[in-house]
Amino acid sequence: MSDLLSLILVRNLKVERPGKVQLALESCIQWGTDLFEGILGKENSGYIPYLMTVDCFWLSPTPWG
């Protein structure tokens, strides 16, 4: 289900004139990056993509509860 949702959200991304969905996604990514960089510091920024992925799974609803 999340694969289908991500394909729908990222199919029309543009460099020149981004749409509202793209701006919202980029804003969320930047917020998460700033949050974890503030906690971990710049020297441990390699862990940020992993932590953001874990948060996506943690915050997404699961079919078994």
N, C-alpha and C positions, 0 to 999 in steps of 0.2 A: 504494500500500500504506500509506504513512504517513497519507494522508488518511482512509482507512478506520479506521485505528487511532485517530487523533485524534477522529473522530466517535464511536467506541465509548467512548473514555475520558471525553468531556465531555458525554455526553447526559443524565446525571442529576445535574448539579451543583446544589447547594442552598446557600442563604444561611444558613438557620437551623441545620440540623444536617448539616454536611458528612460525607461518608463517608470511608472509608479511602483510596480512590483519589484523591479530591479533596484530602485532606490531604497525601498524598504528592506530588501534582503541585504544590501550592502551596509545599510545602517545597523542592522542586527549583528552582522559579522564584525563591524568595527567596534560596536559596543562590547561584544564578547571579548574581542582582542584587547581592548583597553582595560576591561575588568581583570582578565587573567594576567595581563602584563603588570598591572598595578599590584597584584598579589604576589606574583612570582619574580618580577623584575625582568629587565631586558636580557640578562645573562641566561635565563632559563626559558626564553621565548620559544624554544623548540617543542615544548610540551603543550603549547596553546592549541594547536589543531587537534591533538588527542583529547584534551579536556573539553573542547567545544563539541567534539563528536560524542563523547560520553554524555554530555549534557543534553544533546539532541535525543539520544536514546532514552535518557532518564525522564525527559519532559514529554516525550511522545506517548500517547496512549497505547496500551498493549491489548491484544484481544483476550488474554487470559487474566486480566485484572489489573 
